[in-house]
Amino acid sequence: MVVISEIPDDGDPNKKPQEEEVQHNLPTSFAEIPNDIIETCIATRVRRCHYPELSRTSRFFHGLMKETRLYEKRSSLGLAESVLYALIRSPPHDPPSWYILHGNNNSRRLCRINLDRAMPLGCAVVTIGPEIYVIGGSVGQNMRTSGVFLIDCRFHRSCSLPSMRMDRYGAAAGVIDGKIYVIGGCEDRPLPYDCVEVFDVKTQVWEMCGLNLASETKFVAYVVMEEKIYVLDAQKCFAFEPRERKWQHWLKRPWYRPCCVVDDLLYTMLGHFLFVYDPKENSLRRVRGLDGLPILYDPKKKSWRPAGAVDGLPCLVYNESEMANLGGKLVILGTSEQDLWIEAEKEAVKEAHLWCVEIALERREDGEVWGNVESATLVLTSDISPSIELCRTVTI
């Protein structure tokens, strides 16, 4: 503990003041305050995004930020919040890296985080609470792997988990009843084949489900909805029911990528239009209230315009974007490019942008879903076009 006192009146800085003269200047020690009170104060008064700055102020706070008790306190008080993690790759050779979406609405920004291991290409990813599970993928010279590891997003630490029984690349995965189901992604083999493994998070054991799959081994997209895992390959859609251990045919017409689920409704895009699928009605409809998602951004007027309204402005490429459910709102990360003229260098350069579009959703009594674009924010700028591999939301 550091004690700061005034210099004695005689001006001698080396003279030690008497103990009784400085007692009234002693700050209150955190050691004298019960930990439960400190944790409650931080949980209720400090936003989670400010924890890194707080941990650098003292050893006490640095140690506290490494404890799970603070996050358990947040959860018990109902203060846990949804945080968006995006896996972004800068081609051609850089491995993908994780970014966190910070801020609110028009103040959004993406910040890169450093992990102690690289993300394999073509891995399946699921989230449980504050944890991201990374399953399979490709390592080395396009070699499938059975490896699995976990990322604890509270501390950005990773640890290895028991490997699967089969090597997988481009598999589908979902979490139901506390178990992780992984479908497909195996090496090419005659169809049908035994393709589903299940991982019990509590026992840390993998088991084969004994189910055959007459489909491709690599999937385009997958979501969990109504306790089923919906999978999209290059031609069709189907659903897997873990509790009954059976397959179910779904839409004759496939949905599209990107896609995500909000309140058991599947949202997807075709062009720059947003659609919603209701599994109970087996219907795919346009989301109302949107004439089209933001396409062109005018930096001078700081406003969005419909496609084709203005030439020479950056255009969001939605078919190369990703979607996520962030606290009940639909978030879309999309890329755009713009040619810039650098006067000092007398040359044109291409600048890549990554945008975050946030949409509030409302389901009305007639069953129609209405959407409202609340913000469209530039969250990342790069001189290389970024590739958005996926987005996932964790609860911290």
QUIJO-V821338 format. One record per residue. N is the residue number from 1. PHI is phi in whole degrees, -180 to 180 (* if undefined). PSI is psi in whole degrees, -180 to 180 (* if undefined). Layout:
N/PHI/PSI ; N/PHI/PSI
This chain:
1/*/133 ; 2/-96/132 ; 3/-112/122 ; 4/-108/125 ; 5/-134/163 ; 6/-73/154 ; 7/-73/136 ; 8/-57/158 ; 9/-63/-25 ; 10/-75/-5 ; 11/82/1 ; 12/-85/107 ; 13/-71/-16 ; 14/-88/-10 ; 15/-76/127 ; 16/-82/126 ; 17/-70/155 ; 18/-67/148 ; 19/-58/-41 ; 20/-69/-19 ; 21/-78/-18 ; 22/-116/3 ; 23/-60/-37 ; 24/-73/-12 ; 25/-93/-5 ; 26/-70/128 ; 27/-74/156 ; 28/-69/130 ; 29/-81/140 ; 30/-65/-23 ; 31/-65/-21 ; 32/-86/-7 ; 33/-104/131 ; 34/-56/139 ; 35/-58/-36 ; 36/-62/-38 ; 37/-69/-43 ; 38/-62/-46 ; 39/-63/-39 ; 40/-66/-42 ; 41/-62/-45 ; 42/-68/-43 ; 43/-62/-36 ; 44/-92/-21 ; 45/-112/-18 ; 46/-118/127 ; 47/-70/147 ; 48/-59/-34 ; 49/-66/-16 ; 50/-95/0 ; 51/-60/-42 ; 52/-58/-41 ; 53/-66/-40 ; 54/-65/-37 ; 55/-66/-20 ; 56/-89/-3 ; 57/-81/-27 ; 58/-164/164 ; 59/-65/-34 ; 60/-61/-52 ; 61/-69/-33 ; 62/-61/-42 ; 63/-70/-38 ; 64/-65/-37 ; 65/-67/-18 ; 66/-91/-3 ; 67/-95/145 ; 68/-76/-17 ; 69/-59/-39 ; 70/-63/-41 ; 71/-74/-32 ; 72/-66/-36 ; 73/-64/-44 ; 74/-58/-43 ; 75/-67/-42 ; 76/-65/-29 ; 77/-89/3 ; 78/72/28 ; 79/-106/1 ; 80/-62/141 ; 81/-125/157 ; 82/-82/134 ; 83/-128/132 ; 84/-93/128 ; 85/-112/131 ; 86/-119/133 ; 87/-98/114 ; 88/-124/137 ; 89/-121/137 ; 90/-102/105 ; 91/-67/164 ; 92/-95/-22 ; 93/-118/-11 ; 94/-69/138 ; 95/-70/155 ; 96/-67/150 ; 97/-128/153 ; 98/-86/141 ; 99/-128/149 ; 100/-109/138 ; 101/-88/114 ; 102/-105/163 ; 103/87/-175 ; 104/-132/137 ; 105/46/-116 ; 106/-74/-5 ; 107/-104/19 ; 108/-65/149 ; 109/-156/152 ; 110/-101/131 ; 111/-123/131 ; 112/-77/145 ; 113/-120/152 ; 114/-106/128 ; 115/-113/163 ; 116/-85/7 ; 117/-152/154 ; 118/-83/152 ; 119/-85/127 ; 120/-73/145 ; 121/-70/146 ; 122/70/20 ; 123/-80/155 ; 124/-93/143 ; 125/-133/131 ; 126/-133/162 ; 127/-126/144 ; 128/-135/111 ; 129/60/-123 ; 130/-92/12 ; 131/-116/141 ; 132/-111/127 ; 133/-102/124 ; 134/-108/121 ; 135/-124/120 ; 136/66/-149 ; 137/111/-164 ; 138/-119/133 ; 139/-129/153 ; 140/64/-136 ; 141/-84/69 ; 142/54/40 ; 143/-96/126 ; 144/-63/150 ; 145/-130/153 ; 146/-101/3 ; 147/-66/149 ; 148/-139/136 ; 149/-143/163 ; 150/-117/140 ; 151/-112/119 ; 152/-88/106 ; 153/-74/-9 ; 154/-71/-35 ; 155/-125/-2 ; 156/56/47 ; 157/-116/152 ; 158/-125/157 ; 159/-149/149 ; 160/-79/148 ; 161/-119/167 ; 162/-56/139 ; 163/-74/156 ; 164/-71/170 ; 165/-82/-17 ; 166/-130/145 ; 167/-74/138 ; 168/-141/142 ; 169/-140/130 ; 170/72/30 ; 171/-80/166 ; 172/-104/152 ; 173/-152/155 ; 174/-161/157 ; 175/-111/123 ; 176/-141/129 ; 177/56/38 ; 178/74/14 ; 179/-123/144 ; 180/-101/121 ; 181/-103/132 ; 182/-120/130 ; 183/-122/130 ; 184/69/-157 ; 185/79/10 ; 186/-86/172 ; 187/-63/153 ; 188/-56/132 ; 189/-155/162 ; 190/-59/137 ; 191/-93/149 ; 192/-79/167 ; 193/-149/157 ; 194/-70/117 ; 195/-131/-7 ; 196/-110/128 ; 197/-118/152 ; 198/-130/137 ; 199/-116/121 ; 200/-85/115 ; 201/-63/-33 ; 202/-75/-47 ; 203/-88/-13 ; 204/60/41 ; 205/-124/137 ; 206/-96/141 ; 207/-138/147 ; 208/-81/143 ; 209/-90/-12 ; 210/71/34 ; 211/-115/135 ; 212/-90/152 ; 213/-133/118 ; 214/-96/70 ; 215/-155/-180 ; 216/-68/163 ; 217/-94/-12 ; 218/-121/134 ; 219/-112/153 ; 220/-83/-43 ; 221/-158/161 ; 222/-156/146 ; 223/-144/163 ; 224/-112/128 ; 225/-151/131 ; 226/53/45 ; 227/60/29 ; 228/-131/154 ; 229/-103/114 ; 230/-95/130 ; 231/-125/139 ; 232/-121/122 ; 233/-106/-164 ; 234/-70/-16 ; 235/-126/-30 ; 236/-150/174 ; 237/-121/148 ; 238/-152/169 ; 239/-128/148 ; 240/-114/127 ; 241/-104/101 ; 242/-63/-38 ; 243/-67/-37 ; 244/-98/-4 ; 245/52/57 ; 246/-149/161 ; 247/-94/155 ; 248/-143/128 ; 249/-70/146 ; 250/-120/-127 ; 251/-69/139 ; 252/-68/-35 ; 253/-96/123 ; 254/-69/151 ; 255/-80/-173 ; 256/-123/163 ; 257/-107/134 ; 258/-80/166 ; 259/-160/160 ; 260/-164/169 ; 261/-113/133 ; 262/-132/120 ; 263/53/47 ; 264/60/24 ; 265/-120/137 ; 266/-95/124 ; 267/-107/137 ; 268/-149/169 ; 269/-126/147 ; 270/-131/111 ; 271/68/-128 ; 272/-111/25 ; 273/-108/143 ; 274/-102/132 ; 275/-120/159 ; 276/-133/137 ; 277/-112/128 ; 278/-106/112 ; 279/-66/-25 ; 280/-71/-36 ; 281/-97/-7 ; 282/52/48 ; 283/-132/146 ; 284/-117/117 ; 285/-127/159 ; 286/-74/141 ; 287/-75/127 ; 288/-77/162 ; 289/84/-3 ; 290/-120/113 ; 291/-72/-13 ; 292/155/147 ; 293/-70/158 ; 294/-54/134 ; 295/-117/-56 ; 296/-114/135 ; 297/-113/126 ; 298/-98/105 ; 299/-66/-24 ; 300/-73/-45 ; 301/-92/-5 ; 302/51/50 ; 303/-147/162 ; 304/-100/149 ; 305/-134/159 ; 306/-65/162 ; 307/-60/137 ; 308/83/-3 ; 309/-74/-35 ; 310/-136/132 ; 311/-88/151 ; 312/83/6 ; 313/-101/155 ; 314/-62/137 ; 315/-115/126 ; 316/-69/134 ; 317/-102/93 ; 318/-74/-26 ; 319/-74/-6 ; 320/-115/23 ; 321/-105/179 ; 322/-136/154 ; 323/-122/156 ; 324/-155/156 ; 325/-93/112 ; 326/-115/94 ; 327/62/34 ; 328/92/-8 ; 329/-102/153 ; 330/-93/123 ; 331/-115/131 ; 332/-121/125 ; 333/-103/120 ; 334/-131/158 ; 335/-108/157 ; 336/-151/162 ; 337/-132/152 ; 338/-147/135 ; 339/-83/124 ; 340/-115/143 ; 341/-102/117 ; 342/-94/106 ; 343/-62/-40 ; 344/-65/-37 ; 345/-93/-11 ; 346/57/44 ; 347/-151/158 ; 348/-95/137 ; 349/-128/156 ; 350/-102/128 ; 351/-114/129 ; 352/-98/141 ; 353/-124/151 ; 354/-124/125 ; 355/-111/151 ; 356/-118/118 ; 357/-109/124 ; 358/-112/130 ; 359/-126/124 ; 360/-85/138 ; 361/-116/145 ; 362/-142/124 ; 363/-99/120 ; 364/-95/173 ; 365/-62/-30 ; 366/-79/3 ; 367/91/-11 ; 368/-74/145 ; 369/-107/129 ; 370/-112/145 ; 371/-127/151 ; 372/-137/122 ; 373/-74/110 ; 374/-84/-33 ; 375/-162/155 ; 376/-141/107 ; 377/-122/139 ; 378/-75/119 ; 379/-114/-13 ; 380/-159/137 ; 381/-124/138 ; 382/-148/156 ; 383/-89/-2 ; 384/-124/135 ; 385/-62/116 ; 386/-77/150 ; 387/-111/120 ; 388/-87/109 ; 389/-76/-46 ; 390/-169/165 ; 391/-128/140 ; 392/-141/148 ; 393/-111/131 ; 394/-116/162 ; 395/-112/118 ; 396/-125/*
